[in-house]
Amino acid sequence: MRRLREPELPALASLLGAFPRAEVVVVGDFVADEYVYGETDRVSREAPVLIVRYESSELKPGGAGNAAQNLAALGVKVRAVGAVGDDPLGTALLDELEEVGVDVSGIVKVPGRPTEAKTRILAGGRSTRRQQMIRLDRAPAEPLPALVERRLVRTLEKLGRRADAVLASDYGSGAVGPLAIDALRGLVKSGVPVCVDSRYNLRAFTGLTMVKPNEVELEAASGVSLARRGGLDRAARTLQRRVGCEVLLVTRGRNGMSVFRRGAAPVHVPAHGSQDAVDVTGAGDTVAATFCAGLAAGGGAVQAARLANIAGALVVQKPGTATVTRAELEAELLRP
């Protein structure tokens, strides 16, 4: 297992200590992650499928909600900007976020619009671990109403100017459209760092502080094959030029992550730890949230990436949509 060098530890520990004084605005697509647990003991007579006997269920914030709750777990003050449906699922999602300390006053409940949800059915035999069998996704068929979109942009501009950093968590559901991206560029010009985690539309986020692709997203957005010799560097620099970001943070799974900064040599951060991942659900949210918290607390890009690398290694050891706390990060830093 690769351990951090001793000179790195005080700086990272000091950065962690500044998290409670930092404020981050999270704008994006808020999703309800539902988990339904059950037991299987026979096959249906109606079709060749297992019958699952319901045991319990739980709801966790997903998408931008997972990024927001990760920031809250790190001790950062979090304000959320986005939209949910005016339905029981949307109410439950907001309740979950409020319970962990996220300010949800910037989230609009849209009448007649369903809350986006991902329902996972996990089942197994008696005394065995429950494993995911199927996922049912529900998403609004229509784009956000123009009035709602403009309201979110006004809220983003107002809250963003008072924040130490902004995290845009884009899952393709419309909360971070062209108007919001323009507002994010305006915040950068006013001196507020803006970090971006976009699942499908990386190249639209131009002129911002940090963009975080994984290797598959990097290859698709840059058009450069990573299989070629030197492909990672060429792809990263190509995408960095296209989007004009100050920092490109490439997450690379078991190979750790790489930090590309303007005018500086890339920094490759090895994967932390040696254990295989238990569940990678939401790990990208944890990495983006921790990096953004590092910038908000006054750290540099490489320091923030080192913390995010450790947080990512810890969260994939937990099942389902999970978070890493500031205490867990601190304990990992100080572990002999």
N, C-alpha and C positions, 0 to 999 in steps of 0.2 A: 504494500500500500504506500502510495506516495504521500508524504507529509509535507506541510508547508515549512519553509525555512524559518528559523527563529526570528530573523529580522522582520519577516512579514507579519508575524502574529500580533505585535502591539498595534501596528497600523490598522489591521483589520478589526481587532477588538475595539479600538478607539472609534472606528467608523460605526460599528454596531451600537456603541454607547450613544451615538448621536441620533439614532433612529427615532426615539420618542419626540425629538424636537422637529422632525421633518413632517411636511404635509404634502401629500400626493393626490392629484385628481385622476380618477380612472374613468375614461369615456369609452363606451363600446357596447357590445351586444351581450345583454344579460340573459342567461339561460338557466332554466331549472333542471338540474340533474337529479332524476328520480331513480332510486334503487329499490327494487322489489325482490324480496328473498323468499325462497320456498324449498320444499322437499319433493324429490321425485322418487316414485316407487313403482311406476308402471307406464306402459305405452297405451295411448288412446286407441279405442276400437274404431274411432271415426276417421283417423288418419295416422300415418306412421310418425307420430310426434309424442314426446314425453308429456305426461300430465304433471303440472307443478301445483302442489298444495301450498297456498299462501301462508307465510309465517309472519312477515313484518315488512315494513317499508320505511324509507327515509328520504328526505330531500336535502340536497346540497347545492349551493350556488355554483353554477358552471359558467364557462366563457369569461366575460369581463368580471362576472361575480366571483369567480375563483381567483382571478388576479387581485381583486379588491380584498377578499378575505385573507389572501396570502400577505398582503401589505399590512393588514390589521394584525395578523399574527406576529409580524415582525415588530410591532409596537408603533408603526407609523400612523399618523392621523390621515384618514382616508375619506375623500368625498367622491361620490359616484354620480356619473352623468349618463343617462341612457333611458330606455323605455321598456316597459313590460305591459302585458295585457291587464285590463281591469277585470280580472277573474280570480278565483280562489288560488290558483297556482301562482299568479303574480304577487298576490298578497303574502302567500307563504314564503316566496323567495325574498321579498323585502324584509319580512320578519326575521329570516335567517341572517341576512346581512346586518340588520340592526343589532341583532343579538351578539354579533362578534365585534361590534363597535364601528361599523361603516355608516357614515352619514348618507342617507338615501334621499335627502330632500331634493336632489337634482335628478331623480328618476321619475319619469312621467308615466302614469297609468293611463293607457290609451283605451277609451271605451270601444267595445266591439272587436278588439284585436286580441287574439289568443297569445298567451305567453309562450315563447319558444321553449321547448322541453325535449329532453332526451331521457327515455325511460329504459333502464337496463333490468332485464330479468336474470337473476342469479339463483342457481339451484344446484342441488346435489343430493346424494343419498343420505340416509341417516348416519350421523356422526362423521360426515365428510365435509370438506371445505366447499362453500358455495362458489360456483364459477359462472361467469357470464355466458348465457345461452343465446340471447338475442337482444338487440337494441331497437326500440321504436322511437323515431324522431317525429316531432310535431313542430312546424314552423309556420309563421304567418304567410299567407299567399300573396298579400299585397305589400308594397313598400310603405315605409312610414309616411303618414300624411305630411304634406309640406309645412303646415302650421306647427306640427310637433317637431319636425326637423329644425325649423328656425328657432323654436323655443330652446331646444337642446344646445344649439350653437351659441345662443345668448348666454345660457347658463355656463357653458364651457368657457367662454371668454371671461365672464365675471369671476368664476372660481379659479380658473387657470392663472389669472394675473396675481392672485394672492398665494399661489402654491409654490413649493420648492421644485416640483417637477410634475409632469403629466405623463400618464401611460395610456396609449390608445390600444385597446384590445379589440381587434377587428375580426369577427367570425363570419363576415359576409352577409349580415342581416340588415344592413342599412343605417345603423346608428352613426357610423363614421363614413359619411358620404363626402362628396366634393366640398360642400359648404363647411363641414367640420374640419376637413383637411386644410382648407384655407385659414380657418381660425387657429389651427395648430401652428401653421407657419407664422402667423402673426404673433403667437406666444413666444416662439423661438426668437423672433426679431426683438422682442421685448426682454429677452434674457432668461426665459424659462426653458429648461431642458425638456424635450419631448421624446419619449421612447415609444417605439411602435412594434407591436406584435400582430402581424396580419396573416391570416391563413391563406387567402386567395388573391390578394391584390397589392402585393408589396410595391410594385413599381408606381402605384398612384401616390405613395407617401414620399413626395420629394421635398427637399429643403428642410428636413427635420434633424434631430440630434442623433438618435440611434434607431437602427432598424435591425430586427432579430429574425433572420431566416434559419431554418435547419438546412441540412445538406441537400435534401430533395427540393426544397423551396428555392434555395440558392441556385441550383442547376437550372430549374425551370425559369426563374426570373432573369438570369444572366444569359442563358443560351449557350453556356460554356460547360462542356462535359468535365465532371470532376474525376473521371477515370483517366484523363490525359495526364501526362507528367506535368506537375505544377498547376494542375487544373483548379485546385482550391484557391490558390492565390489569384490566378487570372479571373476566375469567376467572381471572387469577392471584390476585386478592384473594378471589374466591369460593372457590377451592380452598384457599387459605391459611387462610381462616376454618374451612373444613370439617375440615381435617386438623390445624389448630392448630400448624403448624410455625413456627419462628422465621424460616427462610429458605426461599423458593421459588426454585429456580434453573431457569429455562426455557431450554432449548437451542433455537436457532432457525435452524440450518443456515447458509445464506449471510448471514443477518442477525445472526449472532453469538449472544449470549445476554443474558438479562435477569435481574437480581437483585432480588427483592422481599423486603424485611425489614420486620418489625413496626415500626410507628411511624416509618418513613423513606420518603423518595421512592424510586421504583424507579431502578436504575442499569442503563442499556442499554450493553452492551459490544459494539462493532462487531466483525464477523468479522476475524480476523487473517490478513493475506496476501491475495493476489489469485488464487491458483492454484485451478483446479477440482479437486474431490476425485477421487482415483484409486480409492479403495475405502473405504466408510464402515463396513465390518464392525467391530464392537467399539468404534467411536469413543465411544459413550456410556459405556462402561466406563472409557475413558481419562479422560474429562471428570470422571466421578464420583470416580475414584481420585485425580486431581490436586487436585480441590477438597477432598476429605477430608484429603489429605496437608497441604494448606495450613492447614486448621483445626487438625490435630494438631500442626503446627509452631508454632502460636501466632498465625497470621494471622487477619485479619478476613474476613468473607464476600466483600467486594468484591475484596480482594487475592487470595483463593483463586480467585475466579471469573476474574480476569484471567489467572492462571497456567493454569487449566483451559482457558480459551479458546485460549491459545497451543498448549497440548498437543494439543487437539482438531484445530487447524489442521495441526499437524505429522503426526499419526497418520493422517489421511485421505490423505496423500501416499504411504503405504506400502500394499502389497497384503496382503490377508488380515488375520487376527487379529494385530495388532501392538502394540508398546509405544513409549513415548517415554521416553528416559533423562533423568536430571537434567542430564547434560552437554549433551544436545541442547537442553533448555530454556534452560540458561544461555547457550549459544552464540547462541540466537535472541534472547534478551534483549539481548545485547551487540552484536548485528549492526548495523553502521552503516546 
